[in-house]
Amino acid sequence: MFRRIADNLWRFDWILFAGVFALYALGLAAIYSVSLSHDPPDFNDFHKQIIFGIIGFAMAWLAGVSRSSGWRVYGRIIYILSIIMLFAVLLFGTTINGTRGWFSFGGLGVQPVELAKIAMVIVLAKFFSNRLQRFQSGKHVIVSAFICLSFVFLVMLQPDFGSALVLLGTWFIMLILTGMSRRVIAIILVILLLLSLVAWLFVLQDYQKERVAVFLNPAADPLGSGYNVSQALIAIGSGRFFGRGLGFGSQSQLKFIPEAQTDFIFAVIAEELGFFGVALVIICWGVIFYRLLRVARQAPDDFGLFVVLGIMSIFFIHLVVNVGMNMGLLPVMGISLPFISYGGSFLVSSLIMLGIAQSVRIDGSTDRGEHGFNG
């Protein structure tokens, strides 16, 4: 057993994890800077994020040394557990910013929706891989949609529109990657458009509608509902090439940017580290996506392929939406920047997903008979 663990450590993609650790360190620096804005400075979030990181990297290692086939076997259990937790949080959860989506344990919040993202990717990967050759009928689309909507329905009851969007987007991207016909994809897009209209009329709260209105015209109410985006744009524009320096950003240090350590941490990085910091984020994500794509191409089976593609989809949606809403290109919907934003549940779950991808890589390299470090 210990020999397998040692051998698997050599097969870990350390280039990928170097990119991840660079983003994590950059996030810690930004969270530390935001902590200085309090009077007196409050480093509670900074210290928590360090602990979350230690736990997350340890969980990534445990997930990585396990066999990828094990995730397929226990996928149904993870799915049922996620549904139970999403239902339980509606009854016993803590409400933060109008969303009942956290379990509170001694001052620490745990978000079941983060486990649900992992569960959905595993269950969909199993479903798609079992039916890859005949996945053209409407019946199979409906079954996969039911798997996704079982999560989305419970998440919308919290309500957490951002996480619901991530779940729907991940399902749709994975569905496209099965080779689904353009006709079916067009039909699904029409259905999603109609569902969006229904959500606008009967589901979305007033503050969520205001966010969409601000996205369409952020200058209409710069001191009210458009305040967040306006301040983020000012911060991004003032960073220039090398930024104002950590702890010296006027927008972040004077608390003009709301939720600076979570939703708008990209604006903090852009202001205090400038184009240099933004370029570092882009380069690190380029490395991560490239290495994950290599893992997907070398996966030992279709299940491993779809697991990695699903994980990439989650990261891609989070990255695009978070940066987009910081730049006023997308509505604000509370979606964090992976490995950078403050948040224990999301950081740990993101690292676990990377660990699962590593288990696919290790099993793939074992099948090819590779030994030692493989860059």
Stockholm file with secondary structure:
# STOCKHOLM 1.0

chainA/1-375         MFRRIADNLWRFDWILFAGVFALYALGLAAIYSVSLSHDPPDFNDFHKQIIFGIIGFAMAWLAGVSRSSGWRVYGRIIYILSIIMLFAVLLFGTTINGTRGWFSFGGLGVQPVELAKIAMVIVLAKFFSNRLQRFQSGKHVIVSAFICLSFVFLVMLQPDFGSALVLLGTWFIMLILTGMSRRVIAIILVILLLLSLVAWLFVLQDYQKERVAVFLNPAADPLGSGYNVSQALIAIGSGRFFGRGLGFGSQSQLKFIPEAQTDFIFAVIAEELGFFGVALVIICWGVIFYRLLRVARQAPDDFGLFVVLGIMSIFFIHLVVNVGMNMGLLPVMGISLPFISYGGSFLVSSLIMLGIAQSVRIDGSTDRGEHGFNG
#=GR chainA/1-375 SS CHHHHHHHHHHSCHHHHHHHHHHHHHHHHHHHHHHTTSSSCCCHHHHHHHHHHHHHHHHHHHHHHSCHHHHHHTHHHHHHHHHHHHHHHHHHCEEETTEEEEEEETTEEECHHHHHHHHHHHHHHHHHHHTGGGTTSHHHHHHHHHHHHHHHHHHHTTTCHHHHHHHHHHHHHHHHHTTCCHHHHHHHHHHHHHHHHHHHHHTSCHHHHHHHHHHHCGGGSTTTTTHHHHHHHHHHHHCTTTCSCTTCCHHHHTTCSTTTTTTTHHHHHHHHHHHHHHHHHHHHHHHHHHHHHHHHHTCSSHHHHHHHHHHHHHHHHHHHHHHHHHTTSSCCCCCCCTTTSSCHHHHHHHHHHHHHHHHHHHHHHHHTTCCSCCC
#=GC SS_cons         CHHHHHHHHHHSCHHHHHHHHHHHHHHHHHHHHHHTTSSSCCCHHHHHHHHHHHHHHHHHHHHHHSCHHHHHHTHHHHHHHHHHHHHHHHHHCEEETTEEEEEEETTEEECHHHHHHHHHHHHHHHHHHHTGGGTTSHHHHHHHHHHHHHHHHHHHTTTCHHHHHHHHHHHHHHHHHTTCCHHHHHHHHHHHHHHHHHHHHHTSCHHHHHHHHHHHCGGGSTTTTTHHHHHHHHHHHHCTTTCSCTTCCHHHHTTCSTTTTTTTHHHHHHHHHHHHHHHHHHHHHHHHHHHHHHHHHTCSSHHHHHHHHHHHHHHHHHHHHHHHHHTTSSCCCCCCCTTTSSCHHHHHHHHHHHHHHHHHHHHHHHHTTCCSCCC
//
